[in-house]
Amino acid sequence: MKELKELKVGDFFKLKPTGRVYVRGEYVRSLKRYSYYDFDDVCREHFAKGSKRVIVNFEF
């Protein structure tokens, strides 16, 4: 597991072991949060603090 701010733009991650795959987006200064979106639907964008713990070691 890593924190969201440790990932590079475009890196894949999961929030739950059996959950969806997400892609890390850019840092949004006005919100002070990092964006991330669903791998299957790029219109489903979310924002989270950089300290959010995510799963990066999984087989895709």
C-alpha positions as CSV (number, residue, x, y, z in Angstrom):
1,M,0.0,0.0,0.0
2,K,1.1,3.5,-0.7
3,E,-0.3,7.0,-0.3
4,L,-2.0,8.6,-3.3
5,K,0.5,11.4,-3.4
6,E,3.4,8.9,-3.8
7,L,2.0,7.7,-7.2
8,K,2.8,9.2,-10.5
9,V,0.1,10.6,-12.9
10,G,-1.3,7.6,-14.9
11,D,-0.5,4.9,-12.3
12,F,-3.1,2.3,-11.6
13,F,-4.4,1.5,-8.1
14,K,-7.3,0.0,-6.2
15,L,-9.1,1.2,-3.1
16,K,-10.2,-2.3,-2.1
17,P,-8.6,-5.7,-2.9
18,T,-11.6,-6.8,-5.0
19,G,-12.7,-3.3,-6.2
20,R,-12.4,-1.3,-9.3
21,V,-9.1,-0.1,-10.9
22,Y,-8.5,3.6,-10.8
23,V,-6.0,5.9,-12.5
24,R,-4.3,8.7,-10.7
25,G,-4.8,12.1,-12.2
26,E,-3.4,15.6,-11.6
27,Y,-3.2,17.6,-8.3
28,V,-6.0,20.2,-8.2
29,R,-4.6,23.2,-6.3
30,S,-8.0,24.9,-5.9
31,L,-9.4,21.8,-4.1
32,K,-6.1,20.8,-2.5
33,R,-6.8,17.3,-3.5
34,Y,-5.6,14.7,-6.1
35,S,-8.0,13.6,-8.8
36,Y,-8.4,10.0,-9.8
37,Y,-10.8,8.3,-12.3
38,D,-12.3,4.9,-13.0
39,F,-10.2,2.9,-15.6
40,D,-13.4,1.8,-17.3
41,D,-15.2,5.2,-17.3
42,V,-13.1,8.4,-17.4
43,C,-16.2,10.5,-16.7
44,R,-16.3,9.1,-13.2
45,E,-13.8,11.4,-11.6
46,H,-13.1,11.6,-7.8
47,F,-10.9,13.7,-5.6
48,A,-9.1,12.6,-2.4
49,K,-6.4,13.9,-0.1
50,G,-2.8,12.8,-0.8
51,S,-2.7,10.8,2.4
52,K,-5.4,8.3,1.2
53,R,-4.0,4.8,1.3
54,V,-4.3,2.8,-1.9
55,I,-3.4,-0.7,-3.1
56,V,-0.8,-0.7,-5.9
57,N,0.6,-4.3,-5.9
58,F,-2.1,-6.3,-7.8
59,E,-2.4,-8.2,-11.0
60,F,-4.4,-6.4,-13.7
